[in-house]
């Protein structure tokens, strides 16, 4: 289970690095750049929710809300 979390966190770091590099450079605001930013945002949210689901599965026995 821990290796799955490691892969997801590594992907999260890569996506954050790409997003940081993209946002720090000065470019014109083209439609394709906005689509790229929206895509990166969706991937970032997906990775965060995937990490949260792995934690929820791994620690389901310690969660008082799960019966």
Protein Blocks (a to p, Z undefined) as FASTA:
>chain_A
ZZmmmmmmmmmmmmmmmmmmmmmpccdddfklmmmmmmmmmmmmmmmmmmmmmmmmmmmm
mpmkbZZ
